[in-house]
Amino acid sequence: MTNVLGEKIRRLRKEKGYTLDKLAALSGSSKSYIWELENKDPPRPSAEKVARIAEALGVTSDYLVDNSSVSPDAAVLDEAFYRQYRRLPAGTKDKIRDLVEIWSKEA
């Protein structure tokens, strides 16, 4: 049986150039916990840990635990971006909206 969750975490981690240590630090996990998720079958993650790992990797937790999707589609990436955007300070959001307005005029 394939550990789809572990394969996704490993692939996304490597695509971002993260070591086990780096992803562990970004997600508030331990290096050994990330290793176990990537290598044990079946992994036994908590929902909170999956959410933190997904955030660090720029995807949604739904994508990580979905055995049917192989790579994140635009909707998954947009949702992850929007979740991150919602936590930004108001001034940063204003700057992003200004940039989008400039870019949309160029299109």
Secondary structure, 3 states (H helix, E strand, C coil): CCCHHHHHHHHHHHHCCCCHHHHHHHHCCCHHHHHHHHHCCCCCCCHHHHHHHHHHHCCCHHHHHCCCCCCCCHHHHHHHHHHHHHCCCHHHHHHHHHHHHHHHHHC
